[in-house]
Amino acid sequence: MLEDLEFMFKNSAYAAIATHDTPLIQGALDLIDKYQVPRDKYEFQMLYGVTPQKRRQLVQNGHRMRVYVPFGEQWFGYSTRRLKENPAMVSHILKALVYRG
């Protein structure tokens, strides 16, 4: 992912950085700093209720954040597919049920 992100920054493409992974977030921040990417040329994206502290910290540091909330008739199927794609999210979701995001 970071190689793709670096390619995007080198070529002035808008980047949507969709991850909750701490090393990937830090890598993205390092690249943003390295290439002096303007804040209007990228955004972070996270699911509501998952890693709320990371989300708040990024926003407090001035980064754009898009928060996704599954809704509508197909919310359950969407959520199930996402969990199948990334089983590590289960622990984040369980924490989100206990602590507000």
N, C-alpha and C positions, 0 to 999 in steps of 0.2 A: 504494500500500500504506500509506503513512504517514497518509493522510487517513482510511482505514478504521481504522487502529490508534488514531488520535486519537479517532475516534467511539467506539470500544470503551472507551477509557480514560475519556472523559467520561461514559459510561453505565454504568460499573462492570462491564463484561463481562470475563470471563476471556479473555486474549489469548495465542494461541500464535504466536510470532514465528519463522516458519520461513524462514530466509535465511542465506546465507553472504556476502552482499553487504555490504562495509564501509560504504558510505554509508547503506544501510538500517538496519544495526545501530546506527550512530551516531545516526541519526534516531530510532530506537526508544528509545535511551538518553536522548536529549534530551527526548522526550515523557514517559518514565518520571519523569525529574527534574522536568519542568514540572508534571505532575499529581500528583507525590508518590505514585506507584502503589505499593502494598504488594507486597513480593516474592512473596506467595502469590496474586497476581492476574494473573500472567503467567508465561510461560516462553519460553525460546529453544529452537529445534529445529534440529538439524543432522544431516547424514549422517555416520556413522562414517568416519574417515579423511580427511574433506574439511575443510580449514582448521583443523587441530588446534590451532594457536596461538590463533586467535580463540576457539575453544571453551574452551580452558584459561583464557584471560584473563577471559572472562565468568564462568566458575565461580569463579575466584579473587576476583573482585569481588562475589561473593555472589549472582549471578543463577542461577535455576533453569535447568537444561539437560536436554533430552530428546534422546538420541542414537539415531538410527535405523540399524538394520543390516538390510539386505535378506537374507532367508533363506527356506528352504522350497523347495518344488518350483517355485514361480513367480518365484524371485529374479531370474533372468536377464531375463525379460520385463519385470518391474518396473523393473529397472535400465536396460534399453534404452529404455523409455518415458520415464524421467526424463531420460536423456541427450538424447533427441529434443526434449523440452520445453525443455531448457536446455543447448545445446551448449557453453556456456562452462564447464560443469562438467568437461569432458574434461580440461582442464589441471589442475584440482584433483585429479582421480582419478589422473592420471599421477604427480603429485607424491606422492600417498598411497601409490602402489606402491613408491616409493623411500624415503619417510620414514614411520615409524610414527605413527599417530594416536592 
